[in-house]
């Protein structure tokens, strides 16, 4: 019985890693759709969200069943409760990838991102994807130091996000209001995606140590 119980706990962790990999891939494909004006790729990202929702619901059902049947305590209880919160973070990341794909679809066949901001958007996407991959690794390794290291990459994406606003406020901006709105939203989507990845890493720190990371802010309530 205890072997089955621990196998179920392990499967919950593996499920989180699987969803993290899916949402990281979704953001990569959404960004390609955005920068290449690829409608088919954008539609594929939008269609894949249901898979993440199904996996998330299944994981939450299993976690709640463990709580009800096994009444875990101490570290096991932290694992189950923290897994539920991380699952919510990952679902929001899938929604954010959808938002990027929707911008690509809305502006097709035009490109939503002007040439002078493509490098910034691409770098934000790459950092967001890297942070999610690191979060998946931390879920497996429970490496507290690696989790803390993720804060530095998050600082970089915040810097890029501020740079977008500076660019939009420049008198030389010539791409119009609609493009300004698109770029503003896109910067926000990538920033929030990265925030959720870092939130997952912070939750791993709590899982391992029983203490909240000193730098942790309240987790985002909306995508």
MITI-450103 format. One record per residue (C-alpha): residue number from 1; residue in one letter; x, y, z negated. Coordinates in steps of 0.5 Angstrom, whole numbers. Example, Ala and Ser with C-alpha at 12.3 -4.5 7.8 and 13.67 -1.06 7.14 Angstrom:
REM MITI-450103
1|A|25|-9|-16
2|S|27|-2|-14
//
This chain:
REM MITI-450103
1|X|0|0|0
2|X|6|5|-2
3|X|9|3|5
4|X|3|5|9
5|X|2|11|5
6|X|9|14|6
7|X|9|12|13
8|X|3|16|14
9|X|6|22|11
10|X|12|21|16
11|X|7|21|21
12|X|4|28|19
13|X|11|30|20
14|X|12|27|26
15|X|6|30|29
16|X|8|37|27
17|X|15|36|31
18|X|11|34|37
19|X|6|40|37
20|X|12|44|36
21|X|15|42|42
22|X|9|42|46
23|X|8|50|44
24|X|15|51|46
25|X|14|48|53
26|X|8|52|54
27|X|11|59|52
28|X|17|57|57
29|X|12|55|63
30|X|7|61|61
31|X|13|66|62
32|X|15|63|68
33|X|8|64|71
34|X|9|71|68
35|X|15|73|72
36|X|14|69|78
37|X|7|71|79
38|X|5|63|79
39|X|-2|62|78
40|X|-2|55|78
41|X|3|55|73
42|X|-1|60|69
43|X|-7|55|70
44|X|-4|49|67
45|X|-2|53|61
46|X|-9|55|60
47|X|-11|48|61
48|X|-6|45|56
49|X|-9|48|50
50|X|-14|43|49
51|X|-9|38|48
52|X|-6|42|42
53|X|-12|43|39
54|X|-14|36|39
55|X|-7|34|36
56|X|-8|39|31
57|X|-15|37|29
58|X|-12|30|28
59|X|-6|32|24
60|X|-11|36|19
61|X|-16|30|19
62|X|-10|25|17
63|X|-7|30|12
64|X|-14|31|9
65|X|-15|24|8
66|X|-9|23|5
67|X|-11|28|0
68|X|-17|25|-1
69|X|-15|17|-2
70|X|-8|18|-5
71|X|-8|24|-9
72|X|-1|26|-8
73|X|3|30|-13
74|X|9|34|-14
75|X|13|33|-7
76|X|8|29|-3
77|X|3|34|-5
78|X|7|40|-3
79|X|8|36|4
80|X|1|35|5
81|X|-1|42|4
82|X|5|45|7
83|X|4|41|13
84|X|-4|44|14
85|X|-1|51|14
86|X|5|49|19
87|X|-1|46|23
88|X|-5|53|23
89|X|2|56|25
90|X|3|52|31
91|X|-4|52|34
92|X|-3|60|34
93|X|3|59|38
94|X|-1|55|43
95|X|-6|61|43
96|X|0|66|44
97|X|2|62|50
98|X|-5|62|53
99|X|-5|70|52
100|X|2|70|56
101|X|-1|66|62
102|X|-8|70|62
103|X|-4|76|63
104|X|0|73|69
105|X|-7|70|72
106|X|-10|77|71
107|X|-5|81|75
108|X|-4|75|80
109|X|-2|76|86
110|X|2|82|83
111|X|7|81|77
112|X|5|84|71
113|X|12|86|68
114|X|16|91|72
115|X|23|90|74
116|X|26|94|69
117|X|23|90|63
118|X|24|83|66
119|X|30|82|63
120|X|27|84|56
121|X|21|80|57
122|X|26|74|59
123|X|30|75|53
124|X|24|75|48
125|X|21|69|51
126|X|28|65|50
127|X|29|67|43
128|X|22|65|41
129|X|23|59|45
130|X|29|57|41
131|X|26|59|35
132|X|21|54|36
133|X|26|49|38
134|X|30|50|31
135|X|23|50|27
136|X|22|43|30
137|X|29|41|28
138|X|29|44|21
139|X|22|40|20
140|X|26|33|22
141|X|33|35|18
142|X|30|39|12
143|X|36|43|13
144|X|35|49|8
145|X|41|53|11
146|X|39|52|18
147|X|32|55|16
148|X|35|61|13
149|X|39|62|19
150|X|33|63|24
151|X|32|70|21
152|X|38|73|25
153|X|35|71|31
154|X|28|74|29
155|X|31|80|28
156|X|34|81|35
157|X|27|80|38
158|X|24|85|33
159|X|30|90|36
160|X|27|88|43
161|X|20|89|41
162|X|22|96|39
163|X|26|97|45
164|X|20|96|49
165|X|16|102|46
166|X|22|106|47
167|X|22|105|54
168|X|14|106|55
169|X|15|113|51
170|X|21|115|56
171|X|19|121|61
172|X|21|116|67
173|X|16|111|66
174|X|12|111|73
175|X|8|104|72
176|X|2|107|70
177|X|-3|105|64
178|X|-5|98|66
179|X|2|96|66
180|X|4|99|60
181|X|-2|96|56
182|X|0|89|59
183|X|8|90|57
184|X|6|92|50
185|X|1|86|49
186|X|7|82|52
187|X|12|84|47
188|X|7|83|41
189|X|5|76|43
190|X|13|74|43
191|X|14|77|37
192|X|8|74|33
193|X|10|67|37
194|X|17|68|33
195|X|14|70|27
196|X|10|64|27
197|X|16|59|28
198|X|20|63|22
199|X|14|62|18
200|X|15|54|19
201|X|22|55|17
202|X|20|58|11
203|X|15|53|9
204|X|20|48|10
205|X|25|51|5
206|X|19|51|0
207|X|18|44|2
208|X|25|42|0
209|X|26|47|-6
210|X|19|48|-9
211|X|21|56|-8
212|X|19|61|-3
213|X|24|64|1
214|X|26|71|-2
215|X|25|74|5
216|X|18|71|6
217|X|12|76|8
218|X|5|74|8
219|X|4|69|14
220|X|0|72|20
221|X|-7|72|19
222|X|-8|72|27
223|X|-5|71|33
//
